[in-house]
């Protein structure tokens, strides 16, 4: 194309077209890398073809923005890259910087996808608010220096290639008339405009079109980081709609069993009386919030890698809920939902970071004359969790990394084993009832196994294909998950030796699940609709206090505190959305699910998962019981849609109006 002197294509037009072609090629290679180097859920190339085609359209949009910018500014005579050496050097330097920026964006996108199984989106900005912790985690988890050097080398190589192309065009392209240049400008401008619009009809191509492909994996494969990041920025501010909330209040009143409530007061506070079967001995409570405790990766759902045999044995001796879901994904959101009983529906930042939401009522304060403890192996400064806890839990004794004798092992502080053992020492000294929360962190990048535990904890080697088949990305992740079970065993062995053990309710729950391929263990909706990201074990354990049974009713992380309070033989005030799981009068057992990154809300209820896209209103109903296609009924859709809307709207309201 470049050497054909008979073709009357202006120099600038040629350069713009070649530039766009190369960027399209780079973006296509990046998309193929996502498919080949990250778990593809067993989908063959032919099964993802529609996602790749849609992805090409997104890439054409991104490349066209670059092309049209170069075309417009390069057409100004004084700014033309072909108007002297100085302009040439400036333009080539700018292209080099742009290349570095694009490659860096993709590198961050790949790390984000590896970490969260989602393309880069505006929630990554949350990490900037805890910059020191985020940088330390990245430094300990990824080869940062090598990645930056690789990006620099590739950027230099790209700049060198563009310099060669530029010189060849400048040397071989024939002179053209003003008319030819104008016609070429209009044609390329219109072509880029069409690519940016994305389709030949009334409405432009939208990022949400990716979610019409039938699975979240295909959506992620189709998107590029520019499309997902820039579009999710639009949702960084959220607020409630008062009129909508009043309209939906009857739905909420029935769902929550609000006594004498009306939409003019929007009062969600109710006093709950003791129920039959409550425990009379004023038991202690130890609530363990377990980092990334994903259901399908554990032994309780039949994963043949048998990662959590000890915890599996506990579930057979306690009250175990096998259909528990967190309202959303992320540790800060999980802690918020557990402590407040309200789903964190901030978009895409977290409620704990919102200064207007720092004052929150929590059922923990209903445990009168109980000592309150919070044990965390690292620092509670991340996501303003310290502010959430100390500002709202009365007379809280806060323990973090500087409070312990044990050494810090990585960015997350002391090891979980030492966290449990030192927490147990503190609890064993208590002479009055206590409510303690222990938050683990080792099941998280950089997946550190302490040297002191390598003799007692035996790491296991499993072939990579087996790891990937059963939900693990690496041997390090697999052994970190197993190490969590080792820590549980160590903790319970130590606790059983203490006087407090026999009169204590131990509660274990994941802060969130992990998105990934759960298809070897659970129906496909858990993978394709990312339910695995919110599915966690929930266990109430107290051999002398709680009968053992396994329950499959759908429940939520926000139900934990009301259920614990319901076990106590005392009335309590509940102003949140959680409900007592052992209250036989509660109907419509469900779990609300919120995805801030892709602006989706939904509910799991019975055998179904319903969700809707907030921007487009697109609705989806799938079975969580089997792989049989659901025959959507108006009754199912309407009821689940109403509950989804109502819980989402009241959550936005309560985040700002659930004050102590």
C-alpha positions as CSV (number, residue, x, y, z in Angstrom):
1,X,0.0,0.0,0.0
2,X,2.8,2.4,0.9
3,X,4.9,1.8,-2.2
4,X,2.1,2.2,-4.7
5,X,2.8,5.7,-6.1
6,X,-0.2,5.5,-8.4
7,X,-2.6,5.6,-5.4
8,X,-3.4,9.2,-4.7
9,X,-3.8,8.8,-0.9
10,X,-2.5,11.8,1.1
11,X,0.4,11.2,3.5
12,X,-1.5,12.0,6.6
13,X,-4.4,9.7,5.6
14,X,-2.0,6.8,5.0
15,X,-0.3,7.3,8.3
16,X,-3.7,7.5,10.2
17,X,-4.9,4.3,8.6
18,X,-1.7,2.4,9.3
19,X,-1.7,3.7,12.8
20,X,-5.3,2.6,13.4
21,X,-4.6,-0.8,11.8
22,X,-1.6,-1.4,14.1
23,X,-3.6,-0.4,17.2
24,X,-6.4,-2.7,16.2
25,X,-3.9,-5.5,15.8
26,X,-2.5,-4.8,19.3
27,X,-5.9,-4.8,20.9
28,X,-6.9,-8.0,19.1
29,X,-3.8,-9.7,20.4
30,X,-4.6,-8.5,23.9
31,X,-8.1,-9.9,23.7
32,X,-6.8,-13.3,22.4
33,X,-4.4,-13.2,25.4
34,X,-7.4,-12.9,27.7
35,X,-8.9,-16.0,26.1
36,X,-5.8,-18.2,25.9
37,X,-4.0,-17.3,29.2
38,X,-6.9,-16.9,31.6
39,X,-9.6,-19.5,32.4
40,X,-12.1,-19.6,29.5
41,X,-14.6,-21.8,31.3
42,X,-14.0,-24.6,28.8
43,X,-15.5,-22.6,25.9
44,X,-14.2,-23.5,22.5
45,X,-13.1,-20.8,20.0
46,X,-16.3,-21.2,18.1
47,X,-18.4,-20.7,21.2
48,X,-16.8,-17.3,21.9
49,X,-16.8,-16.0,18.3
50,X,-19.7,-13.6,18.9
51,X,-17.8,-12.1,21.8
52,X,-14.6,-11.7,19.7
53,X,-16.6,-10.0,16.9
54,X,-18.3,-7.6,19.4
55,X,-14.9,-7.0,20.9
56,X,-13.5,-6.0,17.5
57,X,-16.3,-3.4,17.3
58,X,-15.2,-2.0,20.7
59,X,-11.6,-2.0,19.6
60,X,-12.6,-0.2,16.4
61,X,-14.2,2.5,18.5
62,X,-11.1,3.0,20.7
63,X,-8.8,3.0,17.7
64,X,-11.1,5.4,15.8
65,X,-10.9,7.9,18.6
66,X,-7.1,7.9,18.2
67,X,-7.3,8.1,14.4
68,X,-9.8,10.9,14.3
69,X,-7.8,12.9,16.8
70,X,-4.6,12.5,14.8
71,X,-6.5,13.3,11.6
72,X,-8.0,16.5,12.9
73,X,-4.9,18.0,14.5
74,X,-2.6,16.6,11.8
75,X,-4.7,18.4,9.1
76,X,-3.8,21.8,10.6
77,X,-0.8,22.9,8.5
78,X,1.3,24.2,11.4
79,X,0.7,21.0,13.4
80,X,1.1,18.5,10.6
81,X,3.5,15.7,11.3
82,X,4.9,16.1,7.8
83,X,5.7,19.8,8.3
84,X,9.3,19.5,9.3
85,X,11.6,17.5,11.6
86,X,10.4,19.2,14.8
87,X,6.8,18.3,14.2
88,X,7.8,14.8,13.2
89,X,9.7,14.2,16.4
90,X,6.9,15.7,18.5
91,X,4.3,13.4,16.8
92,X,6.4,10.3,17.1
93,X,7.1,11.0,20.8
94,X,3.4,11.5,21.4
95,X,2.6,8.2,19.7
96,X,5.3,6.5,21.8
97,X,3.8,7.9,25.0
98,X,0.3,6.9,23.8
99,X,1.5,3.4,23.2
100,X,3.1,3.2,26.6
101,X,-0.2,4.4,28.1
102,X,-2.3,1.8,26.2
103,X,0.1,-1.1,27.1
104,X,0.2,0.1,30.8
105,X,-3.6,0.2,30.8
106,X,-3.8,-3.3,29.4
107,X,-1.2,-4.5,32.0
108,X,-3.4,-3.1,34.8
109,X,-6.4,-4.7,33.1
110,X,-4.7,-8.1,33.0
111,X,-3.8,-7.8,36.7
112,X,-7.3,-6.7,37.5
113,X,-8.8,-9.6,35.5
114,X,-6.4,-12.1,37.1
115,X,-7.4,-10.8,40.6
116,X,-11.1,-10.2,40.2
117,X,-12.1,-12.0,37.0
118,X,-13.4,-8.6,35.7
119,X,-12.1,-6.2,33.1
120,X,-10.7,-3.0,34.4
121,X,-13.4,-0.6,35.7
122,X,-13.7,2.5,37.9
123,X,-13.7,0.5,41.1
124,X,-9.9,0.3,40.7
125,X,-9.8,3.9,41.8
126,X,-10.8,2.7,45.3
127,X,-7.4,1.3,45.6
128,X,-5.9,4.8,45.3
129,X,-7.6,5.7,48.5
130,X,-5.5,3.1,50.3
131,X,-2.4,3.6,48.1
132,X,0.3,2.4,50.4
133,X,-1.5,-0.9,51.1
134,X,-2.4,-1.4,47.5
135,X,1.1,-0.7,46.3
136,X,2.5,-3.1,48.9
137,X,0.1,-5.9,47.8
138,X,1.0,-5.4,44.1
139,X,4.7,-5.3,44.9
140,X,4.5,-8.6,46.8
141,X,2.2,-10.3,44.3
142,X,3.4,-9.2,40.9
143,X,6.8,-8.8,39.2
144,X,6.3,-5.0,38.9
145,X,9.8,-4.0,37.7
146,X,9.8,-6.7,35.0
147,X,6.3,-5.7,33.8
148,X,7.3,-2.0,33.5
149,X,10.5,-2.8,31.7
150,X,8.6,-5.0,29.3
151,X,6.1,-2.2,28.6
152,X,8.9,0.3,28.0
153,X,10.7,-2.1,25.7
154,X,7.5,-2.8,23.7
155,X,6.7,0.9,23.5
156,X,10.2,1.7,22.2
157,X,9.9,-1.1,19.6
158,X,6.5,0.2,18.6
159,X,7.9,3.8,18.3
160,X,10.7,2.5,16.1
161,X,8.2,0.7,13.9
162,X,6.1,3.8,13.5
163,X,9.2,5.9,12.7
164,X,10.1,3.5,9.9
165,X,6.5,3.6,8.6
166,X,6.5,7.4,8.8
167,X,9.7,7.8,6.9
168,X,8.6,5.5,4.2
169,X,5.3,7.3,3.7
170,X,7.1,10.6,3.7
171,X,9.5,9.4,1.1
172,X,7.3,7.5,-1.3
173,X,3.8,9.0,-1.1
174,X,3.0,11.2,-4.1
175,X,1.9,14.8,-3.8
176,X,-1.9,15.3,-3.7
177,X,-4.2,18.2,-4.5
178,X,-6.2,20.0,-1.8
179,X,-9.4,18.4,-3.2
180,X,-7.9,14.9,-2.7
181,X,-6.9,15.7,0.8
182,X,-10.4,17.1,1.6
183,X,-12.1,14.0,0.2
184,X,-9.7,11.7,2.0
185,X,-10.3,13.6,5.2
186,X,-14.1,13.3,4.9
187,X,-14.0,9.6,4.1
188,X,-11.8,8.7,7.0
189,X,-13.6,11.0,9.3
190,X,-17.0,9.4,8.5
191,X,-15.5,5.9,8.8
192,X,-14.1,6.7,12.2
193,X,-17.4,8.3,13.2
194,X,-19.3,5.2,12.2
195,X,-16.9,3.0,14.2
196,X,-17.3,5.2,17.2
197,X,-21.1,5.1,17.0
198,X,-20.7,1.4,16.6
199,X,-23.8,0.4,14.6
200,X,-26.1,1.4,11.7
201,X,-29.3,2.2,13.6
202,X,-30.8,4.8,16.0
203,X,-28.8,3.8,19.1
204,X,-25.0,3.6,19.5
205,X,-23.1,0.5,20.6
206,X,-23.1,0.4,24.4
207,X,-20.8,-1.4,26.8
208,X,-23.9,-3.1,28.3
209,X,-24.4,-4.8,24.9
210,X,-21.7,-7.2,26.0
211,X,-24.0,-8.6,28.7
212,X,-26.5,-9.8,26.0
213,X,-24.0,-12.5,25.1
214,X,-25.4,-14.9,27.7
215,X,-22.5,-15.1,30.2
216,X,-20.3,-12.8,32.2
217,X,-17.2,-14.5,30.8
218,X,-18.2,-13.6,27.2
219,X,-19.0,-10.1,28.3
220,X,-15.6,-9.7,29.8
221,X,-14.0,-11.2,26.7
222,X,-15.8,-8.7,24.5
223,X,-15.0,-5.6,26.5
224,X,-11.7,-3.8,26.4
225,X,-10.4,-1.9,29.4
226,X,-11.2,1.5,27.9
227,X,-14.8,0.6,27.3
228,X,-15.4,-0.9,30.8
229,X,-13.4,1.7,32.7
230,X,-14.8,4.9,31.1
231,X,-18.4,3.7,31.2
232,X,-18.2,2.6,34.8
233,X,-17.0,6.1,35.7
234,X,-20.5,7.3,35.0
235,X,-21.8,5.5,38.0
236,X,-19.4,6.9,40.6
237,X,-22.1,8.9,42.2
238,X,-25.3,7.2,43.6
239,X,-28.2,8.6,45.5
240,X,-31.7,7.3,46.4
241,X,-34.9,8.3,44.8
242,X,-37.3,9.3,47.6
243,X,-40.5,9.0,45.4
244,X,-39.5,5.7,44.1
245,X,-38.8,4.5,47.6
246,X,-42.2,5.6,48.9
247,X,-43.8,3.8,45.9
248,X,-42.0,0.6,46.8
249,X,-42.5,0.8,50.6
250,X,-45.5,-1.7,50.6
251,X,-43.2,-4.3,49.0
252,X,-40.6,-3.6,51.7
253,X,-43.2,-3.5,54.5
254,X,-44.4,-7.0,53.6
255,X,-40.8,-8.3,53.0
256,X,-39.5,-7.0,56.4
257,X,-42.7,-7.4,58.4
258,X,-42.8,-3.8,59.4
259,X,-45.4,-3.1,62.1
260,X,-47.7,-0.2,61.4
261,X,-45.3,1.4,58.9
262,X,-46.3,3.8,56.2
263,X,-44.4,5.4,53.4
264,X,-44.6,8.9,54.9
265,X,-42.3,8.0,57.8
266,X,-40.0,5.5,56.0
267,X,-39.4,3.8,59.4
268,X,-37.6,0.5,59.2
269,X,-36.9,0.1,62.9
270,X,-38.7,-2.8,64.6
271,X,-38.3,-4.4,68.0
272,X,-37.8,-8.2,67.8
273,X,-39.0,-10.3,70.7
274,X,-37.3,-13.5,71.8
275,X,-38.3,-16.6,69.8
276,X,-38.8,-20.2,70.9
277,X,-35.5,-22.1,71.2
278,X,-33.4,-19.1,72.2
279,X,-30.3,-19.8,74.3
280,X,-30.6,-18.7,78.0
281,X,-27.0,-18.8,79.0
282,X,-25.9,-15.4,77.5
283,X,-23.4,-17.1,75.3
284,X,-20.3,-15.5,73.9
285,X,-20.1,-14.8,70.1
286,X,-17.1,-15.2,67.9
287,X,-17.8,-14.1,64.4
288,X,-15.0,-15.1,61.9
289,X,-15.1,-13.2,58.6
290,X,-13.0,-15.4,56.3
291,X,-11.1,-13.8,53.4
292,X,-12.2,-15.1,50.0
293,X,-13.9,-18.2,51.5
294,X,-15.5,-19.3,48.2
295,X,-18.0,-22.1,48.3
296,X,-17.1,-24.0,45.1
297,X,-13.4,-24.1,46.0
298,X,-14.0,-25.8,49.4
299,X,-14.8,-29.4,50.4
300,X,-18.5,-28.7,51.4
301,X,-19.8,-28.8,47.8
302,X,-17.8,-31.9,46.8
303,X,-14.7,-30.3,45.3
304,X,-12.4,-33.4,44.8
305,X,-9.3,-31.4,45.7
306,X,-10.6,-31.5,49.3
307,X,-9.1,-28.2,50.4
308,X,-11.1,-27.7,53.6
309,X,-11.5,-31.2,55.3
310,X,-11.4,-29.7,58.8
311,X,-14.0,-27.0,58.2
312,X,-16.1,-29.7,56.4
313,X,-16.1,-31.7,59.6
314,X,-17.3,-28.6,61.6
315,X,-20.3,-28.2,59.2
316,X,-21.5,-31.7,60.1
317,X,-21.5,-30.7,63.8
318,X,-23.1,-27.3,63.4
319,X,-25.9,-25.3,61.7
320,X,-24.7,-25.0,58.1
321,X,-26.3,-22.9,55.4
322,X,-25.1,-24.0,52.0
323,X,-26.9,-21.3,50.0
324,X,-25.5,-18.2,51.6
325,X,-24.6,-15.2,49.4
326,X,-22.8,-11.9,50.1
327,X,-24.7,-8.9,48.6
328,X,-21.7,-8.0,46.5
329,X,-18.0,-8.7,45.9
330,X,-15.1,-7.2,47.9
331,X,-13.8,-7.3,51.5
332,X,-14.8,-3.7,52.4
333,X,-18.3,-4.3,51.1
334,X,-18.5,-7.7,53.0
335,X,-17.5,-6.2,56.3
336,X,-20.0,-3.3,55.8
337,X,-22.9,-5.7,55.0
338,X,-22.0,-7.9,58.0
339,X,-21.7,-5.1,60.5
340,X,-24.6,-2.9,59.4
341,X,-27.0,-5.4,57.8
342,X,-27.3,-3.2,54.7
343,X,-26.0,-4.1,51.3
344,X,-23.3,-1.8,50.2
345,X,-24.7,-0.4,46.9
346,X,-22.3,2.5,46.5
347,X,-21.1,2.7,42.8
348,X,-18.3,2.0,42.4
349,X,-16.7,3.3,45.6
350,X,-17.6,1.6,48.9
351,X,-20.0,2.9,51.6
352,X,-17.3,2.8,54.2
353,X,-15.4,5.4,52.2
354,X,-18.4,7.8,52.1
355,X,-18.0,10.4,54.9
356,X,-21.8,10.9,54.9
357,X,-22.3,7.3,55.9
358,X,-19.8,7.1,58.8
359,X,-22.6,7.0,61.4
360,X,-24.4,3.6,61.3
361,X,-26.5,1.6,63.7
362,X,-25.5,-2.0,64.2
363,X,-27.1,-4.9,66.0
364,X,-23.8,-5.6,67.8
365,X,-24.7,-2.8,70.2
366,X,-27.8,-4.7,71.2
367,X,-25.6,-7.1,73.0
368,X,-25.8,-5.2,76.3
369,X,-23.0,-5.7,78.9
370,X,-20.9,-7.6,76.4
371,X,-17.2,-6.8,75.8
372,X,-16.7,-6.0,72.1
373,X,-13.6,-7.0,70.2
374,X,-12.4,-6.8,66.6
375,X,-9.2,-8.7,65.7
376,X,-7.5,-8.0,62.3
377,X,-4.0,-9.2,61.4
378,X,-3.1,-6.1,59.4
379,X,-4.1,-2.4,59.5
380,X,-7.7,-1.3,59.6
381,X,-6.9,1.9,57.8
382,X,-7.9,0.5,54.4
383,X,-11.3,1.6,53.1
384,X,-11.9,3.6,56.3
385,X,-12.9,0.3,58.0
386,X,-11.4,1.6,61.3
387,X,-13.8,4.6,61.1
388,X,-16.8,2.3,60.4
389,X,-16.0,0.0,63.4
390,X,-14.8,2.4,66.1
391,X,-17.4,5.0,65.4
392,X,-20.3,2.7,65.5
393,X,-19.5,-0.3,67.8
394,X,-19.8,0.9,71.5
395,X,-16.6,0.5,73.6
396,X,-14.9,-1.6,70.9
397,X,-11.5,-3.1,71.7
398,X,-9.6,-2.9,68.4
399,X,-6.7,-5.2,67.8
400,X,-4.5,-4.8,64.6
401,X,-1.0,-5.6,63.5
402,X,0.8,-3.3,66.1
403,X,-1.2,-5.0,68.9
404,X,0.4,-8.4,68.6
405,X,3.6,-10.1,69.5
406,X,3.8,-12.1,66.3
407,X,5.8,-10.7,63.4
408,X,4.3,-9.2,60.3
409,X,4.7,-11.6,57.3
410,X,3.4,-9.5,54.4
411,X,1.2,-6.5,53.5
412,X,-1.7,-8.0,55.4
413,X,0.1,-8.2,58.7
414,X,0.6,-11.2,60.9
415,X,-0.4,-14.7,59.8
416,X,-3.9,-16.0,60.3
417,X,-2.7,-18.8,62.5
418,X,-1.0,-16.3,64.9
419,X,-4.1,-14.0,64.6
420,X,-6.3,-16.8,65.8
421,X,-3.9,-17.9,68.6
422,X,-3.4,-14.4,70.0
423,X,-7.2,-13.6,69.7
424,X,-7.8,-16.8,71.7
425,X,-5.4,-15.7,74.4
426,X,-7.3,-12.4,74.8
427,X,-10.8,-14.1,74.8
428,X,-9.7,-16.7,77.3
429,X,-9.0,-14.0,79.9
430,X,-12.5,-12.5,79.8
431,X,-14.7,-12.8,82.8
432,X,-17.9,-11.5,81.2
433,X,-19.7,-12.3,78.0
434,X,-18.1,-11.0,74.8
435,X,-18.8,-10.4,71.1
436,X,-15.7,-10.8,69.1
437,X,-15.0,-10.5,65.3
438,X,-11.9,-12.1,63.8
439,X,-11.1,-11.1,60.2
440,X,-8.6,-13.3,58.3
441,X,-6.5,-12.3,55.3
442,X,-4.0,-14.9,54.3
443,X,-6.2,-16.4,51.6
444,X,-5.3,-13.5,49.4
445,X,-2.4,-12.4,47.2
446,X,0.5,-12.7,47.7
447,X,-0.6,-16.1,49.3
448,X,2.1,-16.2,51.9
449,X,2.7,-19.4,53.8
450,X,4.8,-18.5,56.9
451,X,8.1,-20.2,57.2
452,X,7.2,-21.2,60.8
453,X,4.3,-23.3,59.6
454,X,5.9,-25.1,56.7
455,X,6.7,-28.1,58.8
456,X,3.3,-28.6,60.3
457,X,1.4,-27.5,57.2
458,X,2.4,-29.7,54.3
459,X,2.1,-28.0,50.9
460,X,0.6,-30.2,48.2
461,X,1.5,-30.3,44.5
462,X,-1.4,-30.7,42.1
463,X,-1.2,-30.6,38.3
464,X,-2.2,-27.3,36.8
465,X,-5.0,-28.7,34.6
466,X,-6.6,-30.2,37.7
467,X,-6.2,-26.9,39.6
468,X,-7.9,-25.0,36.8
469,X,-10.7,-27.6,36.4
470,X,-11.6,-27.3,40.0
471,X,-11.4,-23.5,40.4
472,X,-7.8,-22.5,41.2
473,X,-5.5,-20.3,39.2
474,X,-2.3,-21.4,40.7
475,X,-0.6,-23.8,43.1
476,X,0.0,-20.8,45.5
477,X,-3.7,-20.0,45.6
478,X,-4.6,-23.6,46.2
479,X,-2.2,-24.0,49.1
480,X,-3.3,-20.7,50.6
481,X,-6.8,-21.9,50.6
482,X,-5.7,-25.1,52.3
483,X,-3.7,-23.1,54.8
484,X,-6.9,-21.3,55.8
485,X,-8.3,-24.7,56.8
486,X,-5.1,-25.4,58.8
487,X,-5.6,-22.1,60.6
488,X,-9.2,-22.9,61.4
489,X,-8.1,-26.3,62.9
490,X,-5.4,-24.6,64.9
491,X,-7.9,-22.0,66.3
492,X,-10.6,-24.5,67.3
493,X,-8.0,-26.9,68.8
494,X,-6.8,-24.0,71.0
495,X,-10.3,-22.7,71.8
496,X,-11.6,-26.1,72.9
497,X,-9.1,-26.0,75.7
498,X,-10.5,-22.8,77.2
499,X,-13.4,-22.3,79.6
500,X,-15.3,-20.0,77.2
501,X,-15.6,-22.6,74.5
502,X,-18.7,-24.5,75.8
503,X,-20.8,-21.3,76.1
504,X,-19.8,-19.7,72.8
505,X,-21.5,-19.5,69.4
506,X,-18.8,-19.5,66.7
507,X,-20.0,-18.1,63.3
508,X,-17.9,-18.5,60.2
509,X,-18.7,-16.7,56.9
510,X,-16.8,-15.6,53.8
511,X,-16.3,-11.9,53.2
512,X,-17.0,-12.8,49.6
513,X,-16.6,-15.6,47.2
514,X,-14.3,-15.7,44.1
515,X,-15.4,-15.5,40.5
516,X,-14.2,-18.3,38.3
517,X,-15.1,-21.6,36.8
518,X,-17.3,-23.5,39.2
519,X,-18.8,-25.7,36.5
520,X,-17.1,-28.8,37.8
521,X,-19.0,-28.5,41.0
522,X,-22.1,-26.4,40.5
523,X,-24.6,-25.6,37.7
524,X,-23.4,-23.2,35.0
525,X,-25.3,-20.1,36.3
526,X,-22.8,-20.0,39.2
527,X,-20.1,-19.5,36.6
528,X,-21.7,-17.7,33.7
529,X,-23.7,-15.2,35.9
530,X,-20.8,-15.0,38.4
531,X,-22.8,-16.2,41.4
532,X,-19.6,-17.9,42.6
533,X,-18.3,-14.4,43.4
534,X,-20.9,-14.1,46.1
535,X,-21.4,-17.7,47.3
536,X,-19.9,-18.4,50.7
537,X,-20.2,-20.9,53.5
538,X,-22.1,-19.8,56.6
539,X,-21.7,-21.9,59.7
540,X,-23.1,-21.4,63.3
541,X,-21.1,-23.8,65.5
542,X,-21.6,-24.4,69.2
543,X,-21.9,-28.2,70.0
544,X,-23.5,-27.6,73.4
545,X,-25.8,-24.9,72.2
546,X,-26.9,-25.4,68.5
547,X,-28.3,-28.7,67.0
548,X,-26.4,-29.9,63.9
549,X,-28.2,-29.7,60.6
550,X,-27.6,-28.6,57.0
551,X,-30.0,-26.1,55.5
552,X,-30.4,-25.1,51.9
553,X,-32.6,-22.1,52.2
554,X,-31.3,-19.0,50.4
555,X,-29.8,-16.5,52.8
556,X,-27.6,-13.5,52.9
557,X,-24.6,-12.1,54.7
558,X,-26.9,-9.3,56.0
559,X,-28.9,-12.0,57.9
560,X,-26.0,-13.0,60.2
561,X,-26.4,-10.5,63.0
562,X,-30.2,-10.8,63.2
563,X,-29.8,-14.6,63.4
564,X,-27.2,-14.3,66.1
565,X,-29.4,-11.9,68.1
566,X,-32.3,-14.2,67.6
567,X,-30.4,-16.9,69.4
568,X,-30.2,-14.8,72.5
569,X,-33.1,-14.8,74.9
570,X,-33.6,-11.1,74.8
571,X,-35.4,-8.5,72.7
572,X,-33.4,-6.5,70.2
573,X,-33.9,-3.6,67.8
574,X,-33.3,-4.2,64.1
575,X,-33.1,-1.3,61.7
576,X,-31.4,-3.1,58.9
577,X,-32.5,-5.3,56.1
578,X,-31.3,-8.6,57.5
579,X,-33.7,-11.2,59.0
580,X,-33.4,-14.0,61.5
581,X,-32.8,-17.2,59.5
582,X,-34.4,-19.3,62.2
583,X,-37.6,-17.3,62.4
584,X,-40.2,-19.6,60.9
585,X,-42.5,-16.7,60.1
586,X,-40.1,-15.1,57.6
587,X,-41.3,-15.6,54.0
588,X,-39.6,-14.9,50.7
589,X,-36.2,-16.2,51.7
590,X,-33.8,-14.5,49.3
591,X,-30.4,-12.9,48.8
592,X,-29.9,-9.6,47.2
593,X,-27.0,-9.4,44.7
594,X,-25.4,-6.2,43.5
595,X,-22.6,-5.8,40.9
596,X,-21.3,-2.2,41.0
597,X,-18.8,-2.7,38.3
598,X,-21.4,-3.6,35.6
599,X,-24.4,-1.8,37.3
600,X,-26.5,-4.9,37.8
601,X,-28.9,-5.8,40.6
602,X,-30.8,-9.0,41.3
603,X,-32.0,-11.6,43.8
604,X,-31.5,-15.2,44.4
605,X,-34.8,-16.8,45.4
606,X,-35.7,-20.4,45.5
607,X,-34.2,-22.2,42.5
608,X,-33.7,-19.0,40.5
609,X,-31.4,-16.0,40.0
610,X,-32.9,-12.9,38.6
611,X,-30.9,-9.8,37.6
612,X,-31.5,-6.6,35.7
613,X,-29.1,-4.1,34.1
614,X,-29.6,-0.7,35.7
615,X,-28.8,1.3,32.6
616,X,-30.7,-0.6,29.9
617,X,-33.3,-2.5,32.0
618,X,-32.3,-5.8,30.4
619,X,-33.6,-8.7,32.5
620,X,-32.4,-12.2,33.0
621,X,-33.8,-15.3,34.8
622,X,-31.7,-18.4,35.2
623,X,-31.8,-21.6,37.2
624,X,-29.3,-22.2,40.0
625,X,-30.5,-25.7,40.6
626,X,-29.6,-27.3,37.2
627,X,-28.6,-26.4,33.7
628,X,-32.2,-26.5,32.3
629,X,-33.2,-23.3,30.5
630,X,-35.7,-21.4,32.5
631,X,-39.1,-20.7,31.0
632,X,-39.5,-17.1,32.0
633,X,-42.9,-16.4,33.5
634,X,-44.4,-13.0,34.1
635,X,-45.1,-13.9,37.7
636,X,-41.5,-14.8,38.5
637,X,-40.1,-11.8,36.7
638,X,-42.5,-9.3,38.3
639,X,-42.1,-10.5,41.8
640,X,-38.3,-10.7,41.7
641,X,-38.0,-7.4,39.9
642,X,-40.1,-5.7,42.5
643,X,-38.0,-7.1,45.3
644,X,-34.8,-6.2,43.5
645,X,-35.9,-2.6,43.0
646,X,-37.1,-2.2,46.5
647,X,-34.1,-3.6,48.3
648,X,-31.7,-1.7,46.0
649,X,-33.5,1.6,46.6
650,X,-33.9,1.2,50.4
651,X,-30.2,0.2,50.7
652,X,-29.2,3.5,49.0
653,X,-31.5,5.2,51.5
654,X,-30.4,3.4,54.6
655,X,-26.7,3.9,53.9
656,X,-27.4,7.6,54.6
657,X,-30.3,7.2,57.1
658,X,-29.5,4.4,59.5
659,X,-27.9,6.6,62.1
660,X,-27.3,5.5,65.7
